[in-house]
Each structure stands twice: as C-alpha cells, then as structure tokens.
Amino acid sequence: MEGPLRYRLATRLARRLRAEGRPLPLEALGEALGLRGPVEKILLPLLDGRFFREEGVGLWEWRYPFPKGEAVAVLDLETTGLAPGVNEIMEVALLRLEEGKRLAYGSLVRTRKPPSPFVQRLTGIHPDELLSAPPLEAVLEEAYPLLQGATLVIHHAPFDLSFLRPALERVGLPLENPVVDSLRLARRAFKGVKRYGLDALSELLELPPRGVHRAMGDVERTALVLHEAYYILSAGRPKPLRDLGRFS
C-alpha cells in the first residue's frame, strides 16, 4: 500500500495509540481500522518510523521528546500580496517549543496599503482591523526573543524569508537561525504524495479543514505536520531537527 491512503491509515493507528497511552497488540490496533481476524499482513506495512514493535506496537514519541536537545520556533506570516518589496507583512505568528513548553506570539500588523481582495477573502482579515494594529517594527521586536537560539521552521520557507529577512534587517535584528523548511521535510517523510501544501498535508493527516488562512492557525498546523514528519524520519534514532532537514 502506497501514497496518501497509507499515511491516513497509519495516522489513525497513531491516534488510537495516543488515546490508549500504551502499546497495543496488532489485533487490538486493527480495531482502529475496523479489521477483524488476522491483521498482520495489512498492519505491518503501515508501521512507519513513528512506531516501534516491542510487546505490541507503540510510539517512539513516548521514548524521546520532540524537539530533542534544541528549541524550535515555528513561524508563519500573512502578507498583503505575493510580491516582496511591494507587498507587506500584515500578520506574524510564532510558536516556540522547548523542553515541553510552548510559548506563542501573534499579532496583526499595521500596513501602508490594504491587502488585495483575494488576500482578504483568503485570510478573512479586513483592512479596518489593520488600522489599529501596531507597526511592523514593534511586532518584530516583541516576537524576536522567541527566535533566540532556536531552529526556525517555516512551511515553504523561501516565501516567508523573502519578507522576513529584509524586515528584520531594517530594524537591525539579525536572522542567524538555522532554518528548516517543513515542506521539504514533508516531501521526505510522506513519499508518493502529489501535493505538500498545508491543506493537502492536513487532509493526509486527517486534521480539521481550515476555514481561513491565519498565521497562528497555520503555525499550529505546521507544528502538527512537523511532529509527524520528525518521528517518521528519526524512526527511533533521536536527533536535532536541524540535522534532519536544514534549509539554510
């Protein structure tokens, strides 16, 4: 079994194990897929790097944490359009993961020009909401501490970096973080899948569909995709995320 169906079924098995909080025999795990009788030939090919077999089937996330030995900062930007240098950042969201703690920051940004009608429909952000938002310089200064010493994760990193790097340079804040592109990581983890955007990966992992594209919602979704991809790729051999898929 290959492609999207394999990962959907494997994710259902992982959800069942998380709900139980303990390893399960193959027969009990087969119930998550509605299977009865001999299930070994069906289930064993589904057990990717997230799973271990030892007196049943368990999850490596129970044996070692993510992130492992590093801080990870997941970032997403919403912009007024697609052209760096012409369009502007209008929303910033960050989620820092470190030693079991989660620190989140999100803010709208005051812009000189309103977002395009397409972007307004996509994000649900109305120009009036941006009028009372803080300027980009203030938002970046507030968000910057969450980046300190962290591996930065961005889905489709080249796009966000094309806005973020110049903006940080203008306020004298260096961006020296190692960067992991979660889209590239997903391509390695979920082989045989045609699309790797957040919507497609959310469908693959059976996450609730997005209503609108907002920065914090996309950050949370990226973090969920990242979690699954990390354990598929590390497969019981824990290592820092930056060693798995460094972009720059």
C-alpha positions in Angstrom: 0.0 0.0 0.0 1.5 3.4 -1.0 0.7 7.0 -1.1 -1.9 9.1 0.8 -4.1 6.1 1.9 -1.1 4.5 3.7 -0.4 7.7 5.7 -4.1 8.2 6.5 -4.4 4.7 7.9 -1.1 4.9 9.7 -2.1 8.2 11.3 -5.4 6.5 12.5 -3.2 3.9 14.2 -1.1 6.6 15.9 -4.2 8.3 17.1 -5.5 5.1 18.6 -2.2 4.5 20.4 -2.2 8.1 21.7 -5.7 7.7 23.1 -4.6 4.4 24.9 -1.3 5.8 26.1 0.3 2.3 25.9 1.4 -0.3 23.4 -1.3 -2.4 21.8 -1.2 -5.8 20.2 -1.7 -5.9 16.5 -5.2 -7.4 16.9 -6.4 -4.6 19.1 -4.8 -2.0 16.9 -6.6 -3.4 13.9 -9.9 -2.4 15.5 -8.9 1.3 14.8 -9.3 0.4 11.1 -12.4 -1.8 11.6 -10.4 -5.0 11.0 -11.2 -8.4 12.4 -9.3 -11.7 12.3 -5.6 -11.9 11.1 -4.4 -8.3 10.6 -0.6 -8.7 10.4 -0.3 -8.5 6.6 -2.4 -5.3 6.5 -0.9 -3.5 9.5 2.8 -4.2 9.3 3.3 -2.3 6.1 1.6 0.7 7.7 4.1 0.9 10.6 6.4 3.8 9.5 9.1 5.5 11.6 6.6 6.7 14.2 6.1 3.1 15.6 8.1 0.6 17.4 7.3 -3.1 18.0 8.1 -4.5 21.4 5.4 -6.5 23.2 2.9 -4.8 21.0 3.0 -1.6 18.9 4.0 1.7 20.5 5.1 5.2 19.5 8.6 6.5 19.6 7.3 9.8 20.9 6.8 8.0 24.2 10.5 7.2 24.3 12.1 10.5 23.3 10.6 14.0 23.0 10.3 16.4 20.2 12.2 18.8 19.9 15.2 16.8 21.0 18.0 18.9 22.5 17.1 22.2 20.9 14.5 24.9 20.8 12.2 25.1 17.7 10.4 28.2 16.6 7.6 27.7 14.1 6.7 30.8 12.1 4.1 32.0 9.7 3.4 35.3 8.0 0.3 36.6 6.3 1.1 39.3 3.7 -1.0 41.7 1.7 0.1 40.1 -1.6 2.8 37.8 -3.1 5.5 40.3 -4.1 8.3 41.1 -1.6 9.3 44.7 -1.7 5.9 45.7 -3.0 3.5 43.9 -0.6 3.7 44.0 3.2 3.6 41.7 6.2 0.2 42.1 7.8 0.3 39.3 10.4 3.1 37.5 12.4 2.7 34.3 14.4 5.4 32.3 16.3 5.3 29.2 18.4 8.4 28.3 20.4 8.8 24.7 21.5 11.4 23.9 24.1 11.7 21.3 26.8 8.0 20.5 26.8 7.0 24.2 27.0 5.0 26.2 24.3 5.4 29.9 24.0 3.2 31.6 21.4 3.1 35.1 20.0 0.8 36.5 17.3 -0.2 40.0 16.1 -1.7 41.8 13.2 0.5 44.5 11.7 -0.4 48.0 10.5 0.2 48.3 6.8 0.5 51.3 4.5 -1.8 49.7 1.9 -4.8 47.3 2.4 -4.5 43.6 1.4 -5.7 42.7 -2.0 -9.4 41.5 -2.3 -8.1 37.9 -2.9 -6.0 38.0 0.3 -8.9 39.5 2.3 -11.1 36.5 1.2 -8.3 34.0 1.9 -7.4 35.3 5.4 -10.6 36.9 6.5 -8.6 39.9 7.5 -10.4 43.2 6.8 -8.3 46.4 6.2 -10.1 48.1 9.1 -8.5 45.5 11.5 -5.0 46.6 10.4 -5.6 50.3 11.1 -5.3 49.9 14.9 -2.6 47.2 14.8 1.0 48.0 15.9 3.7 48.8 13.3 5.8 46.0 11.9 8.9 47.3 13.8 7.1 46.9 17.2 5.8 43.5 16.3 9.2 42.2 15.2 10.8 43.4 18.4 8.2 41.7 20.5 8.4 38.4 18.5 12.2 38.4 18.2 13.0 36.9 21.7 11.1 33.7 20.7 13.6 33.2 17.8 16.7 33.4 20.0 18.8 30.2 19.8 16.0 28.3 18.0 15.8 26.3 14.9 13.3 28.2 12.8 10.7 26.2 11.0 8.6 27.7 8.1 6.4 25.9 5.6 7.6 26.9 2.2 10.4 28.9 3.8 11.7 30.9 0.7 8.4 32.8 0.5 8.3 33.9 4.2 12.0 34.6 4.3 11.8 36.9 1.4 9.6 39.1 3.5 11.1 38.4 6.9 14.8 38.9 6.3 14.5 42.4 4.8 12.1 43.4 7.6 14.4 42.3 10.3 17.4 44.0 8.6 15.5 47.3 8.6 15.2 47.2 12.4 18.7 45.9 12.9 17.8 42.4 14.1 19.9 39.7 12.6 18.4 36.4 11.4 21.1 33.8 12.1 18.9 30.9 12.9 19.2 27.5 11.2 16.1 27.2 9.0 14.1 24.0 8.3 11.5 24.1 5.6 8.7 21.8 6.7 7.5 21.5 3.2 10.8 19.9 2.2 10.8 17.8 5.3 7.3 16.6 4.4 8.4 15.6 1.0 11.0 13.3 2.6 8.6 11.9 5.2 5.5 11.4 3.1 6.7 9.8 -0.1 4.3 9.2 -3.0 2.1 12.2 -2.2 1.4 14.6 -5.0 0.8 17.9 -3.0 2.6 19.2 0.1 0.8 22.4 0.9 -0.6 22.7 4.4 -4.2 21.9 3.1 -3.0 18.7 1.4 -0.9 17.6 4.4 -3.8 18.4 6.7 -6.0 16.1 4.7 -3.4 13.5 4.7 -3.2 13.6 8.5 -7.0 14.0 8.8 -6.8 17.3 10.6 -9.9 19.6 10.6 -10.1 21.7 7.4 -9.1 25.3 7.6 -11.8 28.0 7.3 -9.4 30.9 6.6 -5.6 31.2 6.4 -4.5 32.9 9.5 -0.9 33.0 10.8 -1.4 31.3 14.2 -3.7 28.7 12.8 -1.1 27.9 10.1 1.7 27.8 12.7 -0.3 25.3 14.8 -1.0 23.2 11.7 2.7 23.3 10.7 3.7 22.2 14.2 1.4 19.1 13.9 2.8 18.2 10.5 6.3 18.7 11.8 5.7 16.4 14.7 4.6 13.5 12.5 7.4 14.1 9.9 10.0 14.2 12.7 9.1 10.8 14.1 8.8 9.2 10.6 12.2 10.4 9.7 14.0 9.9 13.0 12.5 6.4 13.4 13.8 5.7 16.9 17.1 7.4 16.3 16.6 10.8 18.0 18.5 13.8 16.6 18.0 17.5 16.5 15.6 18.7 13.9 18.2 21.0 12.3 20.2 17.8 11.5 17.2 16.2 9.8 16.4 18.9 7.3 18.3 22.2 7.4 17.3 24.6 4.7 19.9 27.4 5.4 
